[in-house]
Amino acid sequence: MIPEVFSKRPVCFAFHLQSWTVVPDFTHHAHTASLSAVAVNNRYVVTGSRDETIQIYDMKKKIEHGALLQHNGTITCLEFYGTAHLLSGAEDGLICIWNTKRWECLKSIKAHKGHVTSLSIHPSGKLALSVGTDKTLRTWNLIEGRSAFIKNLKQNAHIIKWSPDGEKYVTVITNKVDIYRLDTASITGTITTEKRISSLRFITDSILALAGDDEVIRFYSCDSQKCLCEFKAHENRIKDIYSFEREGQHVIVTASSDGYIKMWNLDLDKIKDGPSLLCEVNTKARLTCLAVWLDKASEMKENSDKTATSSQETEDEKSSISRISEDFWTTKRVKIAKRKRKIIPEKQKLGIPVKKKKKKQNSSA
């Protein structure tokens, strides 16, 4: 397992975890501007930046795989669905759907009139939600690649997230979390904090972890909207939270502006006591976002993808998107945005400069 952490500088930090001891693995100058988004699946790590590019890293081979140049604006959100597809959103208002085998843009959708601020894919892979600076929440039919529903919001939301079981979703507007049910599309409860919420993670289908512009992490019940526990995790504001499950053990990973990454063990039976610290590391950088790459060979699994595990076993051949809509994407590729996707292969070992190959001169008599 390798926590991938990104900072205000265009640098990627990777740390290898052995027996709850964090060991530096590599540091890579990933972009020409600060990093703004990161996503992982069982093989790849992708990063988005203010430099308008998406960089791809093959974690199995430990090489830089290439770059995607489709967006005009800061990359604001990235999310994988299984092993076959990636969705990206940016300040240009576009949501792009990528095939991760050939790394080609299957479709580019003008999703919002303003920026796309956040997106989330339903565990079934058939729906996606997005929010933007046009004060709308949009539901996307990924089978047909079209908008299914538009809901007007009173303010701009900056986070949208499905629950692991896909039965509910939440939006975050400044310091307020609205909880919706999928079957009614209506708000069933609201959680309000004192400060702006910067990160949110479902620990279970009914427990949310919230972090904001302070040093405290809070766990809330989605059913009662009551705070189950709060504890001071860092000395500065928390930028991101990640979680996964290992043999029934819930592990919380946090990154803060103080430069520290910390890993916590959360016992759900004793949640009122708060989590216990497993390990920590000081990156000496101002961190912006966080992801954890889990080796497929390990027994760990991402908590947020727990309900999609069975479908992901046959994802390469029978993913919900590719099985149902591959013909659709093929016939619609002519409508992809004018500036075609480009992938720049950079097959280089992470942390090692590229050596330019000398061109062979043809000798002629």
HELIX and SHEET records of a PDB file:
HELIX    1   1 LEU A  268  ASP A  273  5                                   6    
HELIX    2   2 ASN A  303  ALA A  308  5                                   6    
HELIX    3   3 THR A  309  GLN A  312  1                                   4    
HELIX    4   4 GLU A  315  LYS A  318  1                                   4    
HELIX    5   5 SER A  320  LYS A  332  1                                  13    
HELIX    6   6 ARG A  333  LYS A  335  5                                   3    
SHEET    1   A 4 THR A  21  HIS A  29  0                                        
SHEET    2   A 4 VAL A  11  GLN A  18 -1                                        
SHEET    3   A 4 ILE A   2  SER A   7 -1                                        
SHEET    4   A 4 LEU A 287  TRP A 293 -1                                        
SHEET    1   B 5 LEU A  35  VAL A  40  0                                        
SHEET    2   B 5 TYR A  44  SER A  49 -1                                        
SHEET    3   B 5 ILE A  54  ASP A  58 -1                                        
SHEET    4   B 5 ILE A  63  LEU A  68 -1                                        
SHEET    5   B 5 GLN A 348  LYS A 349 -1                                        
SHEET    1   C 4 ILE A  75  TYR A  81  0                                        
SHEET    2   C 4 HIS A  85  ALA A  90 -1                                        
SHEET    3   C 4 LEU A  94  ASN A  99 -1                                        
SHEET    4   C 4 GLU A 104  LYS A 110 -1                                        
SHEET    1   D 4 VAL A 116  ILE A 121  0                                        
SHEET    2   D 4 LEU A 127  GLY A 132 -1                                        
SHEET    3   D 4 THR A 136  ASN A 141 -1                                        
SHEET    4   D 4 ARG A 146  ASN A 152 -1                                        
SHEET    1   E 4 ILE A 159  TRP A 162  0                                        
SHEET    2   E 4 LYS A 168  ILE A 173 -1                                        
SHEET    3   E 4 LYS A 176  ARG A 181 -1                                        
SHEET    4   E 4 ILE A 187  THR A 192 -1                                        
SHEET    1   F 4 ILE A 197  PHE A 202  0                                        
SHEET    2   F 4 ILE A 207  GLY A 212 -1                                        
SHEET    3   F 4 VAL A 216  SER A 221 -1                                        
SHEET    4   F 4 CYS A 227  LYS A 232 -1                                        
SHEET    1   G 5 SER A 276  ASN A 282  0                                        
SHEET    2   G 5 TYR A 260  LEU A 266 -1                                        
SHEET    3   G 5 GLN A 249  SER A 256 -1                                        
SHEET    4   G 5 ILE A 238  ARG A 246 -1                                        
SHEET    5   G 5 LYS A 301  GLU A 302 -1                                        
END                                                                             
